[in-house]
Amino acid sequence: MAQEMVEGEPPYMEESAIKALFLIASKGRSPFKEPHKLSNLFKDFVNQCTRMDPDQRPSSSELLQVLGAGACARSYLLACLLACLLVSC
């Protein structure tokens, strides 16, 4: 969802809906279209959250460490989660 929010369209938009679902399930998310415009922190955060193997995905505590400890990191994570919830409605 974070990638879709940044890029303005869902992954594999150029494909049919069925093929896009298959690609996401088999290959994972599509690469960022313009990675040079994104911070390394954002790219790392999305990459860790979208690992194909659920056992390899970090916990929320580990994600806070990726963002950097402290109130700023918690606020950033909360803002991301709220944005995802608002877009989903």
Secondary structure, 3 states (H helix, E strand, C coil): CHHHHHHCCCCCCCCCHHHHHHHHHHHCCCCCCCHHHCCHHHHHHHHHHCCCCHHHCCCHHHHHHHHCCCHHHHHHHHHHHHHHHHHHC
